[in-house]
Amino acid sequence: MIHVHHLGGCAPTPLAHYLKPIGILRLVAEQADAGARGWWEGKGFALATSLDAEQLEEFFLYRYAPTPMLSPWNRGSGFYTTNDPGLTPIEQSTADRFAALRAGIAASKTLLEEIGSADKSVRAIKNETKIKSLSRTQREALRKDPEYKARLAAAERHFKKLKAELIPNLRLTWRGAHRDWIDAALVLTEEGSATYPALLGTGGADGRLDFTNNFLQRLAEVFDLGSTVGAPCEDARQWLTASLWAQPSMNYRSHAPIGQFLPTGAGGANSQNGPQGESAVNPVDFILMLEGVLAFTAHATRRLGETEAIRAAAPFTLSARGAGYATASDTDESARGEQWMPLWDRPLRFRELRRLMAEGRAQLGARAAREPLDLARAIARLGTARGIQSFQRYGYIERNGQSNLAVPLGRFWVPDTASSKLACLDDLDAWLARLRREARAQHAPARLRIAERQLADAMLGLTQHPDEPLRWQRVLARLAAIERLMVSGTGFRAGPVPRLRPEWVTAADDGEAPLRLAVALAIQTGGFEGTGAHWWNAVRRHWLPLDRQRLGRFAQTGNVAHMQLNTGPEVVMTGRSGEADAIALVQRRLVEAAQHGLRRLPLRAGAHASANAADLAALVSGAIDLDRTLALARALMALDSRAWRESPVRLRAPHDHSIPDDAWLVLRLALLPPSRPGAEDVLPTRSDPEVFRRLAGGDAAGAVELALRRLRASGIRAAVRAATVPPATARRWAAALAFPIDEQTATRFLYRLDPTDIEVTTED
């Protein structure tokens, strides 16, 4: 019969309570019921086993054999202390359940005896110069004596050799659970030096706190080590029931340290009533927690490639990134990194879980995930696999002074299905690496670090909700904000946002006017001989100082040490105001048109990127947020124009069929660009730049009057006679002229003004 136990004392946070059920599953599977399975359910852990609740408790109290976890390489392990309170009671015990621990202690001491003997030899030679009967001159002479120096050097070399060989010898001689512990606590590089996964601090120690010695002391609290059977102590059952079932119990906590695993129980200033609080730990929690870390062995190191950080060998471990949570800051990006703990909702046996952990790595394209954003993208693009429903993110961060704590940084949910849209983020890979390098430089301005973190926040949120267009728009807005900083001279060495595939527009399409208008402004075409052909689109050069010879780079001047942006007169958009940028764009294009002998606004709508009449009506009436629209447009200027021409995106059309104010239509038609080559102009007339200058200056009446003259000269008799609007409205009308229309829309506008002039059929 299978019993399903809901372990109320286990939870995804804090880390101690996450590791505890893994330890329970491992111990039950290895020592009591090989068919036991476990999974996360809601906020707790479920265990399916042939043991009922009473049998489960009896197993831990009377039959559980502790895993031999020992760290003889650490000073605080107890091997270097006489009558150590953790090591000595275990060493003197006689119960069979502690036999593996005793064997591990004996094997470790055998290796340490030779090291200790070599250390004594070094000390004895050094003490020769400290004999009181020797004068100061004699001591100095002895230190300089070649024979003495040779003996000391040989002794020190022997000691260092034995010490360096300790961990490799332990790895060669230890087997089974002993080897599992050393694989979880440290990893040897190809050079033979040890590196330490952050989960267990520095080789199983957190500062002066050695986890294995603490583990032995907690065993002494829970079990009677003097008993021939290792019987449980008086309070052991209430500690166990509190740990398994979260049952309340009186005075069940020890004041022993727990290190980074349980920040709320670590004690310290203001942790309790009064200025200073003691730690408060259930000893059974500590025992089961440490038993759980053996699932996180780091034996897959070399599969990640020789260039990867060694900590990446531990399951789902990454470089720390202060982004994606409310309290993020630069100080959170410690060398210990962060770790994403998987939460699975399918029953797994421990050997299946161990296999999952052994494969706990993620590839983003051809490279391993190095940062949280990389892992988030890899997970989101993969969809559900291996039954993992989510990840609990932990950062190993300094808090409470210089204490290293495993701080929960939020939950990452694995999407039910993979999202192909996230492939768009691949366009930013190389650029993001350069941006991170600039933002994390020693003297990087705070505004650049903040902007880069905000972009990372937006992208992490996007990976959780790839089908929400507003998430994509938020990323686009962050990209534009970073480019604005670059134009001001901050972080520009990372380069402008690289070419974006047209699918960005598909992903960001929310069916609303701001995005459609942004695409219309960003994708519009038209240039001058020898100029327009060199740019991704016709307007991006008015936003960024781009290099004409090297696409995708800024125009720069100066030497390597004092490089500056070379901003010419054509860069007129500042990013401060959407309305001001739209007006500046039109003004600059009119100036350039005059320089080339043209009297038309030389900007035409791109393929399937014409501004819609209904959207223009909303814009002219003041219903559109121009700041948001231009922010999107600035980022969308990075769209690959060639790819867009080959595969244009058809945006969702508006539901209404409104048309802008007739007075604005007069202005729009009077400033139409030339038709495409080989086509007849809808309005074969020349424009007067004065029309726009008056409108941008707030004089709508004067602008409309001039525009009507031009139209009448072409034989168009509009019913409009004058326009009386406030200066603010006039400037908004001027900004609306930056959004191009196609010939069909122009013909429709013309028919609206003068139905007798042309016959036209419209299709909405």
C-alpha positions in Angstrom: 0.0 0.0 0.0 1.3 3.4 -0.9 0.9 6.3 1.5 1.1 9.9 0.3 2.4 12.2 3.0 2.1 16.0 2.7 5.2 17.3 4.4 4.0 20.7 5.9 7.5 21.4 7.3 8.9 21.6 3.7 8.6 24.6 1.4 10.5 26.2 -1.6 11.8 28.9 0.7 14.0 29.3 2.7 16.8 27.2 1.2 17.0 25.0 4.3 13.3 24.0 3.8 13.9 23.4 0.1 16.8 21.0 0.8 15.1 19.2 3.6 12.5 17.2 1.5 15.3 16.2 -0.9 17.2 14.8 2.0 14.0 13.0 3.2 13.4 11.5 -0.2 17.0 10.4 -0.6 17.2 8.8 2.8 13.9 7.0 2.5 14.8 5.8 -1.0 18.2 4.6 0.0 17.5 3.1 3.4 13.8 2.2 3.7 11.8 2.2 0.5 13.5 2.1 -2.9 10.2 2.9 -4.6 9.6 6.2 -2.8 8.7 9.2 -4.9 8.5 12.9 -4.2 7.2 16.0 -5.8 6.2 19.6 -5.1 2.6 20.3 -4.6 1.4 23.8 -4.0 3.7 25.4 -1.4 4.7 22.0 0.1 6.3 18.7 -0.7 4.5 15.4 -1.2 6.2 12.0 -0.5 4.7 8.7 -1.7 6.1 5.7 0.1 5.1 2.3 1.5 5.7 3.7 5.0 2.8 5.2 6.8 3.3 8.3 9.0 4.2 6.3 12.1 6.6 4.1 10.2 8.2 7.1 8.6 8.8 8.7 12.0 10.2 5.4 13.4 12.6 5.1 10.5 14.2 8.5 11.2 14.3 7.9 14.9 15.6 4.3 15.1 16.9 3.2 11.7 18.3 6.2 9.9 22.1 6.0 9.3 23.7 9.4 8.9 25.6 10.0 5.7 29.4 10.2 6.4 29.9 13.9 5.6 33.3 15.0 6.7 35.6 17.9 5.6 39.1 17.2 6.9 40.4 19.9 4.6 38.7 22.6 6.7 40.2 24.0 9.9 36.8 24.0 11.6 36.1 20.3 10.8 37.2 19.1 14.2 40.2 17.1 13.0 42.6 19.8 14.2 41.1 20.1 17.7 41.6 18.0 20.7 38.4 16.4 22.1 36.3 18.2 19.5 32.6 18.4 20.5 31.4 17.2 17.1 34.0 14.7 16.1 35.0 13.0 19.3 31.5 11.8 20.5 30.9 10.2 17.1 34.4 8.6 17.1 33.7 7.1 20.5 30.2 5.8 19.6 29.4 2.1 19.1 26.0 2.1 17.4 26.0 0.4 13.9 24.1 3.4 12.5 27.2 5.6 12.9 29.7 3.0 11.5 30.2 4.8 8.2 30.9 8.1 10.0 33.5 6.3 12.2 35.2 4.7 9.2 35.4 8.1 7.5 36.9 9.7 10.5 39.5 7.0 10.8 40.4 7.2 7.1 40.7 10.9 7.2 43.0 10.9 10.3 45.3 8.4 8.5 45.9 11.0 5.8 46.1 13.9 8.2 48.7 12.1 10.4 51.3 12.3 7.7 50.5 15.9 7.1 50.7 16.6 10.8 54.0 14.9 11.0 55.4 17.0 8.1 54.0 20.2 9.8 55.8 19.3 13.0 59.0 18.8 11.1 58.7 22.3 9.7 58.0 23.8 13.1 60.9 21.9 14.7 63.3 23.3 12.1 62.0 26.8 12.6 62.2 26.4 16.4 66.0 25.9 16.1 66.3 29.6 15.6 64.2 30.4 18.7 66.4 28.6 21.3 66.9 31.1 24.1 70.5 30.2 24.7 71.4 31.5 21.2 72.4 35.1 20.8 70.7 37.3 18.3 73.8 37.2 16.1 73.8 33.4 16.3 70.2 33.2 15.3 70.7 35.4 12.3 73.7 33.3 11.2 71.7 30.1 11.5 68.9 31.6 9.4 71.4 32.4 6.7 73.2 29.1 6.9 72.9 27.2 3.5 72.4 23.8 5.2 69.7 25.2 7.5 67.9 26.9 4.6 68.1 23.7 2.5 66.6 21.5 5.3 63.8 24.1 5.9 63.0 24.4 2.2 62.9 20.6 1.8 60.6 20.2 4.8 58.2 23.0 3.6 58.1 21.4 0.1 57.2 18.1 1.6 54.5 19.6 3.8 53.0 21.6 0.9 53.0 18.6 -1.3 51.1 16.5 1.2 48.7 19.3 1.9 48.1 19.8 -1.9 47.5 16.1 -2.3 45.0 15.8 0.5 41.9 16.5 -1.5 43.0 14.5 -4.6 43.9 11.6 -2.3 40.5 11.8 -0.7 38.8 11.8 -4.1 40.8 8.7 -5.0 40.2 6.7 -1.8 36.7 7.8 -0.8 33.8 5.9 -2.3 30.0 5.9 -2.0 28.5 8.5 0.3 31.9 9.8 1.3 32.6 10.6 -2.4 29.2 12.1 -2.9 29.9 14.6 -0.1 33.2 15.7 -1.5 31.7 16.0 -5.0 29.0 18.3 -3.6 31.4 20.4 -1.5 34.2 21.1 -4.0 35.4 20.6 -7.5 39.0 20.0 -8.7 40.2 21.9 -11.7 42.5 20.3 -14.3 45.4 21.9 -12.5 44.4 20.1 -9.2 43.2 23.2 -7.3 39.9 23.2 -5.5 37.0 25.5 -6.3 33.8 25.6 -4.4 30.1 25.6 -5.5 28.3 28.3 -3.6 25.7 26.0 -2.1 28.2 24.8 0.4 30.2 27.9 0.9 33.9 27.3 0.7 34.3 23.5 0.7 31.6 22.9 3.3 32.2 25.9 5.5 30.8 29.4 5.9 33.6 31.5 7.4 34.6 29.7 10.6 31.4 27.6 10.6 32.0 24.1 9.3 28.8 22.5 8.1 30.0 18.9 8.7 31.1 19.6 12.3 27.8 21.3 12.9 26.1 18.3 11.4 27.9 16.0 13.9 26.9 18.2 16.8 23.3 18.2 15.8 23.4 14.4 15.6 24.6 14.4 19.2 21.6 16.6 20.2 19.1 14.3 18.5 20.6 10.9 19.3 22.2 9.3 22.3 25.7 8.6 21.0 26.6 6.7 24.1 23.8 4.2 23.4 24.7 0.9 21.7 21.8 1.4 19.2 22.0 5.2 18.9 18.6 5.7 20.5 16.8 9.1 20.0 17.0 11.6 22.8 14.1 12.8 24.8 13.2 15.8 22.6 14.0 14.0 19.3 10.4 13.0 18.4 9.0 16.5 18.8 11.8 17.9 16.8 11.1 15.4 14.1 7.3 16.0 14.0 7.9 19.7 13.8 10.3 19.2 10.9 8.1 16.8 9.0 4.6 17.9 9.6 5.1 21.5 10.9 3.4 20.6 14.2 3.8 23.2 16.9 6.1 22.3 19.8 7.4 24.0 22.9 11.0 24.8 23.2 12.1 22.7 20.3 14.8 24.9 18.8 18.6 24.8 19.3 20.7 27.9 19.4 23.2 26.4 17.1 24.3 28.3 13.9 22.9 27.3 10.6 24.9 29.5 8.2 23.5 30.7 4.9 20.6 28.3 4.6 18.0 29.8 7.0 18.4 33.6 7.1 15.5 34.1 9.4 17.0 31.8 12.0 20.6 32.9 11.8 20.2 35.5 14.6 22.0 38.8 14.6 21.0 42.4 15.2 17.3 43.1 15.5 16.3 39.5 14.7 14.4 39.2 17.9 13.2 41.4 20.7 16.2 43.4 21.8 19.3 44.6 19.9 20.8 41.2 19.4 19.2 37.8 18.8 20.5 34.2 19.0 20.1 31.7 16.2 17.1 29.5 16.4 17.3 26.1 14.6 15.5 22.8 14.8 18.4 20.3 14.9 16.5 17.8 12.8 16.0 20.5 10.1 19.7 21.0 9.9 20.4 17.3 9.7 17.9 16.6 6.9 18.9 19.8 5.1 22.5 18.8 4.9 21.4 15.3 3.8 19.7 17.0 0.9 22.7 18.7 -0.6 24.1 15.5 -1.8 21.7 15.7 -4.8 23.6 18.7 -6.0 26.9 17.1 -6.9 29.1 19.0 -9.3 30.7 16.1 -11.1 29.6 17.3 -14.6 32.1 20.1 -14.7 34.0 19.5 -17.9 30.8 19.0 -19.9 30.2 22.7 -19.8 33.4 23.5 -21.6 36.8 24.7 -20.5 36.0 28.3 -20.7 33.0 28.3 -18.4 33.2 29.4 -14.7 33.7 26.4 -12.5 30.7 27.2 -10.4 28.6 26.6 -13.4 29.2 22.9 -12.9 26.8 22.9 -9.9 23.2 22.3 -11.0 21.5 25.5 -12.3 24.2 27.8 -11.0 24.9 31.1 -12.7 26.7 34.4 -12.3 24.8 36.7 -9.9 22.7 39.4 -11.5 21.1 42.2 -9.5 17.9 42.2 -11.6 14.4 40.7 -11.6 13.5 41.4 -8.0 12.5 44.4 -6.0 15.6 44.9 -3.8 18.1 44.4 -6.6 21.3 46.4 -6.4 24.9 46.2 -7.7 26.1 44.9 -4.4 24.1 41.7 -4.9 26.4 40.6 -7.7 28.7 38.6 -5.5 31.3 36.2 -6.7 29.3 33.3 -5.3 26.6 33.8 -8.0 23.1 32.5 -7.7 21.3 29.2 -8.1 17.9 28.2 -9.5 16.3 25.4 -7.6 13.9 23.2 -9.6 10.4 22.5 -8.4 8.8 19.5 -10.2 5.2 18.4 -10.1 5.6 14.9 -11.3 6.5 12.1 -8.8 10.2 11.3 -9.2 12.3 8.6 -7.6 15.6 9.9 -6.1 17.7 8.4 -8.8 15.6 10.2 -11.4 16.0 13.4 -9.5 19.7 12.9 -9.2 19.9 12.4 -13.0 17.9 15.6 -13.4 20.4 17.5 -11.2 23.4 16.0 -13.0 22.0 17.4 -16.2 21.3 20.7 -14.5 22.6 23.0 -17.2 21.1 25.1 -19.9 22.2 25.8 -23.4 21.3 29.1 -25.2 22.0 28.3 -28.8 25.6 27.0 -29.0 26.7 28.4 -25.6 26.0 27.6 -22.0 23.7 29.9 -20.0 25.9 32.2 -17.9 23.4 34.7 -16.5 19.9 34.5 -15.1 18.5 36.0 -18.3 20.2 33.4 -20.3 18.8 30.6 -18.2 15.3 32.2 -18.2 15.4 32.4 -22.0 16.5 28.8 -22.3 13.8 27.6 -20.0 11.1 29.6 -21.6 12.0 28.5 -25.1 12.2 24.8 -24.0 8.8 24.8 -22.3 7.8 22.1 -19.8 10.3 19.3 -19.7 11.3 16.7 -17.0 8.2 17.7 -15.1 9.8 21.0 -13.8 7.0 23.4 -13.2 9.1 26.3 -11.9 12.4 27.4 -10.4 13.0 29.1 -7.0 15.8 31.6 -7.6 18.4 32.1 -4.8 21.2 34.6 -4.6 24.2 34.0 -2.4 24.4 37.6 -1.2 26.1 39.4 1.7 23.5 40.6 4.2 23.5 41.4 7.9 27.0 42.8 7.8 29.3 40.4 5.9 27.3 37.3 6.4 26.6 35.3 3.3 23.0 34.3 3.1 21.0 32.4 0.5 18.3 35.0 -0.3 15.2 34.0 -2.2 14.9 36.2 -5.3 11.5 35.1 -6.6 9.9 32.2 -8.6 10.4 31.6 -12.3 7.5 29.6 -13.8 8.2 27.4 -16.8 5.8 28.1 -19.6 3.4 25.3 -20.6 4.5 25.5 -24.2 7.7 26.7 -25.8 7.5 30.2 -27.3 9.1 30.8 -30.7 8.8 34.5 -30.2 11.7 34.5 -27.7 14.0 33.8 -30.6 13.8 37.5 -31.3 16.0 38.1 -28.2 18.8 36.3 -30.0 19.3 39.5 -32.0 20.6 41.2 -28.9 23.0 38.5 -27.6 26.3 40.0 -28.7 25.1 43.5 -27.9 23.9 42.6 -24.5 27.4 41.2 -23.6 29.0 44.5 -24.7 26.4 46.5 -22.8 27.0 44.5 -19.6 30.7 45.1 -19.9 30.2 48.8 -20.2 27.6 49.0 -17.4 29.7 46.9 -15.0 33.0 48.7 -15.6 34.6 50.2 -12.5 33.7 53.8 -13.3 30.5 53.3 -15.2 27.9 56.0 -14.4 25.0 55.0 -12.1 22.5 56.0 -14.8 23.9 53.4 -17.2 23.9 50.7 -14.5 20.3 51.5 -13.6 19.2 51.5 -17.3 21.0 48.2 -18.0 19.3 46.6 -14.9 15.9 47.9 -16.0 16.4 46.3 -19.4 17.3 43.0 -17.7 14.2 43.3 -15.5 12.0 43.9 -18.5 13.6 40.9 -20.4 13.3 38.6 -17.4 9.6 39.5 -17.1 9.2 38.9 -20.8 10.6 35.4 -20.6 7.8 34.6 -18.1 5.1 36.1 -20.4 6.3 35.9 -24.0 2.8 36.2 -25.4 2.0 39.5 -23.8 2.7 42.3 -26.4 3.1 44.9 -23.7 6.1 43.0 -22.3 7.7 43.3 -25.7 6.9 47.0 -25.9 8.5 47.5 -22.4 11.7 45.9 -23.7 11.6 48.2 -26.8 11.2 51.2 -24.6 14.2 50.2 -22.4 16.3 49.7 -25.5 15.4 53.3 -26.7 16.2 54.6 -23.2 19.7 53.0 -23.3 20.3 54.5 -26.8 19.4 57.9 -25.4 22.1 57.5 -22.8 24.6 56.5 -25.4 23.8 59.6 -27.5 24.6 61.6 -24.4 28.0 60.0 -24.3 27.5 57.2 -21.8 28.2 53.6 -22.7 28.3 54.2 -26.4 31.2 51.8 -26.9 28.7 49.0 -26.7 27.3 50.3 -30.0 23.7 51.0 -31.0 21.0 48.4 -30.8 21.7 45.8 -33.5 19.4 44.9 -36.4 16.1 43.5 -35.2 14.1 41.0 -37.2 10.5 41.9 -38.3 9.1 39.4 -35.8 9.7 41.9 -33.1 6.7 43.8 -34.5 4.6 40.7 -34.5 5.5 40.0 -30.9 4.8 43.6 -29.8 1.5 44.0 -31.7 -1.2 44.7 -29.2 -3.7 45.9 -31.8 -3.4 49.5 -30.5 -2.6 52.7 -32.3 0.7 53.6 -30.6 2.6 50.6 -31.9 1.1 51.0 -35.4 2.1 54.6 -35.5 5.6 53.8 -34.2 6.1 51.2 -36.9 4.9 53.7 -39.5 7.4 56.3 -38.3 10.3 53.9 -38.0 9.9 52.0 -41.2 9.3 54.9 -43.6 11.6 55.1 -46.6 13.0 57.7 -48.9 16.3 59.4 -49.0 18.6 61.3 -51.2 21.1 60.1 -53.8 24.2 58.9 -52.0 22.6 59.0 -48.6 19.5 56.9 -48.1 20.9 53.7 -49.6 23.5 53.5 -46.8 21.1 53.3 -43.9 18.9 50.6 -42.5 16.0 53.0 -42.8 15.6 56.7 -43.7 15.1 58.1 -40.2 17.4 56.3 -37.8 20.3 58.7 -38.6 18.2 61.5 -37.2 18.2 59.7 -33.8 21.7 58.2 -33.6 25.1 59.4 -35.0 25.8 56.3 -37.1 28.9 55.5 -39.0 28.2 55.7 -42.7 31.0 53.3 -43.6 30.5 50.7 -40.8 26.8 49.8 -40.3 25.8 49.1 -36.8 28.4 51.3 -35.2 28.5 54.9 -33.9 30.4 57.6 -35.6 33.2 58.4 -33.3 36.1 60.7 -33.1 39.3 61.0 -31.0 41.8 58.4 -29.8 41.0 55.1 -28.0 41.4 56.7 -24.5 39.3 59.7 -25.3 36.8 58.5 -27.8 33.7 60.7 -28.3 30.6 60.5 -30.5 30.8 62.5 -33.7 27.3 64.0 -33.7 26.5 65.9 -36.8 23.6 68.3 -37.7 21.4 65.5 -39.0 20.9 64.1 -35.4 18.0 66.1 -34.3 15.9 63.8 -32.1 16.8 63.9 -28.4 14.5 61.4 -26.8 13.1 64.0 -24.2 9.8 64.7 -25.9 7.9 62.6 -28.4 6.2 65.7 -29.9 9.5 67.7 -30.1 11.3 64.7 -31.8 8.6 64.3 -34.4 8.6 68.0 -35.3 12.4 68.0 -35.4 12.4 65.0 -37.7 10.1 66.7 -40.2 12.0 70.0 -40.0 15.3 68.3 -40.7 13.9 66.4 -43.7 12.5 69.6 -45.2 15.9 71.2 -44.8 17.7 68.3 -46.5 15.0 68.3 -49.2 15.7 72.0 -49.9 19.4 71.3 -50.1 18.7 68.7 -52.8 16.4 71.1 -54.7 13.2 69.3 -53.6 10.0 71.0 -52.4 8.4 67.9 -50.9 8.8 66.1 -47.6 11.0 63.1 -48.8 9.6 60.4 -46.5 7.3 57.7 -47.8 5.5 54.9 -46.0 7.2 51.6 -45.9 5.7 48.3 -47.1 2.5 47.7 -45.1 3.7 50.4 -42.7 1.4 53.3 -43.6 -0.1 55.3 -40.8 -3.8 54.4 -40.6 -6.4 57.1 -40.9 -8.1 56.2 -37.7 -4.8 56.2 -35.8 -4.0 59.6 -37.3 -7.4 60.9 -36.2 -6.7 59.8 -32.7 -3.3 61.4 -32.8 -4.5 64.7 -34.2 -7.3 64.8 -31.5 -4.8 64.3 -28.7 -5.8 60.8 -27.8 -2.4 59.2 -28.4 0.6 59.4 -26.0 3.3 60.7 -28.3 6.1 60.1 -25.8 5.3 56.4 -25.7 4.8 56.2 -29.4 8.1 57.9 -30.2 9.9 55.7 -27.6 8.7 52.6 -29.4 9.6 54.2 -32.8 13.2 55.0 -31.7 13.8 51.3 -30.8 12.0 50.0 -33.9 14.3 52.1 -36.1 16.7 49.2 -35.6 14.4 46.9 -37.6 16.2 45.3 -40.6 14.8 47.2 -43.5 15.8 44.6 -46.1 14.2 41.8 -44.1 11.1 44.0 -43.7 10.8 44.5 -47.4 11.1 40.8 -48.0 8.7 39.8 -45.2 6.7 42.8 -44.0 4.5 42.3 -41.0 0.8 43.0 -41.3 -0.4 44.7 -38.1 -3.8 44.3 -36.7 -6.1 47.1 -38.1 -8.2 49.4 -35.9 -11.9 48.7 -35.5 -13.1 52.2 -36.3 -12.9 54.2 -39.6 -12.4 57.7 -38.3 -10.7 60.4 -40.4 -8.6 63.3 -39.0 -9.9 66.8 -38.9 -10.4 68.3 -42.4 -8.0 71.2 -41.7 -5.3 68.7 -40.8 -6.0 66.8 -44.1 -5.3 70.0 -46.0 -1.9 70.2 -44.3 -1.1 66.6 -44.9 -1.9 66.7 -48.6 0.1 69.9 -49.0 3.2 68.2 -47.7 2.9 64.8 -49.4 6.2 63.2 -50.4 7.0 62.3 -54.0 5.4 59.2 -55.3 7.5 56.1 -55.7 9.6 56.0 -59.0 7.5 55.3 -62.0 4.2 56.3 -60.4 2.1 59.4 -61.0 1.8 61.8 -58.1 -1.5 62.0 -56.4 -0.9 65.7 -56.1 1.4 67.0 -58.8 2.4 70.1 -56.9 5.3 71.5 -55.0 5.1 72.0 -51.3 5.9 75.1 -49.3 8.1 74.5 -46.3 6.6 77.6 -44.7 3.5 75.7 -44.1 5.2 73.4 -41.7 7.2 76.2 -40.1 4.1 78.2 -39.2 2.4 75.1 -37.9 5.3 74.1 -35.7 5.4 77.6 -34.4 1.8 77.3 -33.2 0.2 79.3 -36.1 -2.3 76.7 -37.4 -4.5 79.4 -39.1 -1.5 80.7 -41.2 -0.3 77.2 -42.1 -3.8 76.1 -43.3 -4.2 79.3 -45.3 -0.9 78.7 -47.1 -1.7 75.0 -47.7 -5.1 75.9 -49.2 -3.4 78.2 -51.7 -1.2 75.3 -52.8 -4.1 73.0 -53.1 -6.2 75.5 -55.1 -3.2 76.1 -57.4 -3.5 72.3 -58.2 -7.2 72.5 -58.9 -8.4 71.2 -55.6 -11.3 73.0 -54.0 -11.5 72.0 -50.3 -14.5 73.1 -48.2 -12.1 74.1 -45.4 -11.7 77.9 -45.1 -9.7 78.4 -42.0 -8.5 76.7 -38.8 -8.5 78.2 -35.3 -6.8 76.0 -32.8 -4.6 76.7 -29.8 -0.8 76.7 -30.3 -0.4 73.4 -28.4 -2.9 71.7 -30.8 -1.0 73.2 -33.8 2.2 71.7 -32.6 0.5 68.3 -32.2 -0.7 68.6 -35.7 2.8 69.4 -36.9 4.1 66.3 -35.0 1.4 64.1 -36.7 3.0 65.0 -40.1 6.0 62.8 -39.2 3.8 59.7 -39.7 3.7 58.8 -43.4 0.7 57.7 -45.4 0.5 55.6 -48.6 -1.0 56.7 -51.9 -4.3 54.9 -51.2 -4.8 56.8 -48.0 -3.8 60.1 -49.6 -6.3 59.5 -52.4 -9.0 58.8 -49.7 -8.1 62.1 -48.0 -8.2 63.9 -51.2 -11.7 62.5 -52.0 -12.8 63.6 -48.5 -11.8 67.2 -49.2 -13.0 67.4 -52.8 -15.3 64.6 -53.9 -15.7 66.1 -57.3 -12.0 65.9 -58.1 -11.5 62.1 -58.3 -13.4 58.9 -58.1 -11.9 56.5 -55.6 -12.8 53.2 -54.1 -11.6 52.6 -50.6 -11.0 49.2 -48.8 -10.8 49.2 -45.1 
